[in-house]
Amino acid sequence: MSGTVHVETISPAVMLLEIDNPPMNPLGVQMRETFMAALDQVETHDALRCLIVTGRGRSFCAGDDLKSVGPKGEDLAGFGRLLDRLEATRVPVVAAVNGWCVGGGFELALCCDIRIASTEAKFVCAGVNVGLMASTYRLPRLIGVSRAKAMLLTGSPHDATMAEHYGLVTGLHAPEDLRAAAITLAERIASRAPLSVEATKRTANRAPDLSPDEANAMQAPELRVLRRSNDHKAAVAAFRERKDPVFTRS
């Protein structure tokens, strides 16, 4: 049986992608195409406000399928394009790390905006274990250079408790509760002002590379657009009337 990526509509504003390629959910060439097609599919939904990515079975994702990597590394470059595509997704992406999160699968989780995990999850920076290199840019930015090196240079498994201690994940849940926790988080994000959420994601992604003056210059045009938006006006009116605002992404 060939692998697939299940696309599930949780609500009009929340969709879930589930990697299903047993036993460890690697993303070889064909699976990457399937994952990219799933991303393309969900992004056609104008009502989409938040996306959840998870794995089926005992693994979140085992990264690239090394058996399929060509001698010139062109398949690894293809995996990088998938990571960039996920990171650039318009809406916030929540990774629900259900099990083994290894190598390129670890990098896939890093490309998501928020990560929560099962108490049984395991995280492995596997580059040094297979004579390669991965996560050396995103991981230090997320958890700091010292802690990142402890993961990157050893290639050792780190359990969910350590991942939470490092700030790699923001919450731990019993395996049977992980899906519900991810949906609750995604629905909360989806209930906020959509243009504001998307602008916040864009600016937060770039913030670590900018000086204060550069950050202000980046934020100013975003704020000008948001101040003129119908959603901002609706929020102000709802606040005055003590009602919940209705956002329309306009």
N, C-alpha and C positions, 0 to 999 in steps of 0.2 A: 504493500500500500504506500503510495507516494504521500508526502507531507502536504499540508495546506495551512492556510491562515483563515480561521473562522472570523467572520464579521458579524457582530451581534449589535442590534439596536437596543440599547437599554431604555432610552427615552428619546424624544425628538432632539434633545440637545446633547446626549451622551451616547457614544458608541464604543465598543470594545473589540480589540483585535486579539485573537488567541492563537499563538504559534502552536502548531500540532504536527510535529515531525519526530515521532518516537525513535529511540527512547530518550534522547537528550535535546531534541529541538534545535539541531544545527540549521544554519541558514546558508546552504550552498547556493550555487548559481540559480537553479530553478526556484528554490524557496525565496531567494531575494526578489526575483521577478514577481513571485506571488505576493510577497509582502508589499512591494512597491505598488502593485495593482490594487491591493487592499487600501493602501493610503490614498491612492487616486480616487478610489470609490467613495470613501468616507468624506473626502474633502469636497465632493460635489454637493454635499448636503449643506445648504445655506444655514440651516438651523443648528448645525453642529457647533457646540461650545466647549467641549472637552472630550479627550480621547483617552481610553485606558488600553495599555498593552500588557499582556501577561502570557504565560505559557501553560500548556496542558500537561498533566502528569507530574513527574518529579523534577522537572527542569524548567527554568524560565527560558534560557537560550544558551546553547553551547558555542555560539559564535559561528565562524566560517566552518564549512566542511573541508578540512584540510586534505582529504582524499581527492578533492576536485580541484585543488589549486594548481594552476599551470606553472611551468618552469620559470616563466618571466614575472610571476606575481600579478598577472592581470586580474585574476579573480579577487585578490586582496584589494586591489584598487576599486573593484566593483562593490566590495563590502563597504569601503569608505564612502562611496556615493550613496549607499543606502543610509548610512549613519547621518550624513549631511542632510539627506532628504527628510528623515524623521525629525532632526533637530530644527529644521526650518518649517515644520508644520505650523499652520496659522494659529491653531488653538493650543492651549496647554495640553501636555501629554503626561499622564500618570502611569508610572511603571508599577505594576503589582507583582513583585518578585516572589514567585511561589516556591522556588527550589534552587537548583544549581544555576548560578549566573557566572559564566566562565568565558574568559578571553574576549572575543568579539561580542558575546552576549552581555558581558559586563559593560563593554563600551556602548552597546545598545541601550542599556539602562541609564548610563550617564547622559545620553542624548535626550532623555525624557526630562521634563521640567521638575517633577516631584517623584520620589521613589518611596514606596512603602513595601514591607516585606513580611513574609511568613516567618514565624519563629524557627522554622526548619530550613530557611534559605542559607545558601553558602555562596560566598563571593571569591572568585579566583582571578587575579591578574596573571593570565597564563602565558604572556608573551615570552618571558625568559624560560619557560618550560619547553617551548617548541622552537627556540632559536629565532624568535621574532620580537616585535615591540608593539605595544598597544597601550592606550589610555594615558600616555605620558603628558598629554596636553590637558585633557578635560579633568582627570582625577586630581592633580595638584591644585587646580583652580577651585575645585569643589571642597576638598578636605585639608588642603595645606600640603606643602612639599614634604615635610618630615613623615607624616602619616602615609602619604601617597607612596613614598619610597619604600616604606615598610611592606606595602602590598606589592608594589611593582617589582622590587629587586629580589624578593623571596619566592614569588609565585605560589605562596602557601594559601590554603583555604582560610577564609575568615568567616566566622559564624555571624548570625544575624545580630546578636547582642553587640559584638564588636563593630559591626557596620553602623548600628545606631549610635554607638559611642563616638565613632569617628564623624558622624554627621552625614554619612553616605545615604542613609535612609532616615525618614522623619517619623516613622512609626512601625511598631511590630505588632503582629496579630496572629492569633492561632490560625493554622492552615484553613480550617473550615470557616473562619471569619474574614479572610483576606479579601475575597471578592466583594462582600457587602461593604467592607471598609473603603475599598477603592471606589465603589459606586457612590457611597455617601460623600466622599471627598470630591469626586467629579461633579456630582449634582450641586454641591455648594459652589464650586467654581463656575458652573454653568448658570447659576442664578445671579451672578454679578453682572455688571454692565459690560457687554461683550467687547465693544470698541476699547474700553478701558483695560480690560483683561489682556487683549491682544497687544495693545501699546505697552502695557507693563511687561509682558513677556519679552517683547523686542528690546526694550531699553535695559531691562535687567540682564539679558544675555550679553549685552555689550559693555555693561558698567565696569567690570573688572579691568578692562583694557584702557579706560579713559581717565584723564585728569578731571578734577572738579569742573574746570571751565569747559572742557570738551563734553562732559556729561550734561551740563546746563545747556549747551548749544544743541545737543541732541534732543533733550527733553522739551525745549521751548516749542518747536513746531508741533510736536505730538500734543502738548497741552492746549495749543491754540485750536486744534481740531476738536479735541474733547470738550473744550468749553462751549463750542458752538453746537455740539451734538444734541439731538433730541433726547438721548438717554440721560445726559447730564441735566437737562431741563426737567425731565420726568422725575429724576431723583430729588431735585430741589423741591419740586411741587409736592411730591409724596412726603418728604420730610416735614414740610409745613402743615400738611393735612394729616400727618401721622398715619400714613398708609404705606403699604409696600409698593415700591416702584415697579412698573412694567417696562422692561427694556426691549427695544426693537432692533438693536444694532444699526442705528441711524443717527 
